[in-house]
Amino acid sequence: MKRIIASAVLASTFVAAPAMADLALAKKSGCLACHSVEAKVVGPAWKDVAAQVKDRVRIVSAIKKGSKGNWTAVTGGVPMPPYSPRVSDENIEKLADFIMSLN
């Protein structure tokens, strides 16, 4: 029984580790200045983005090029600035995957 519990704990650690790494990447990239996973800050909560925006390409584009007018009711019209080239394309892809995984 102890082995089963230990295996379950170890497995959950491997599942949680990528999410924690992606949250750390989001923090390092400056995303948490305007976003959080659960609640609106300046921009929408990422769980809301994941639930409403089913198009990963659209999320990648918004991170790279910035975005305006998609979440006006939430942001009050504050645009999202572009994060490319400040954040690498590889990391933008990781951030988009992280956001999509929250749905």
Secondary structure, DSSP 8 states (H G I E B T S, - for coil): -HHHHHHHHHHHHHHHHHHHHHHHHHHHHTGGGT--SSS-SSS--HHHHHHH---HHHHHHHHHH-B-SSSHHHHTT--B---TTTS-HHHHHHHHHHHHTT-
